[in-house]
Amino acid sequence: MKNLGFTLPGLANFYMHGQWVALGGGLPPAGFNGRALARILCKKHGKRFAAAE
């Protein structure tokens, strides 16, 4: 099994996020995936990613 990823083929500018996107599901993976997606979007748009602890 593998992660589903954040995008779907054929849908430009569409990103999936939620508890069912990662293996195992649940809230902790959703939080980690939200951060990963934010980092991807920042890189795509040339923005610096900075997260508060």
Rosetta blueprint (number, residue, H / E / L):
1 M L
2 K L
3 N L
4 L L
5 G L
6 F L
7 T L
8 L L
9 P L
10 G L
11 L L
12 A L
13 N L
14 F L
15 Y L
16 M L
17 H L
18 G L
19 Q L
20 W L
21 V L
22 A L
23 L L
24 G L
25 G L
26 G L
27 L H
28 P H
29 P H
30 A H
31 G H
32 F H
33 N H
34 G H
35 R H
36 A H
37 L H
38 A H
39 R H
40 I H
41 L H
42 C H
43 K H
44 K H
45 H L
46 G L
47 K L
48 R L
49 F L
50 A L
51 A L
52 A L
53 E L
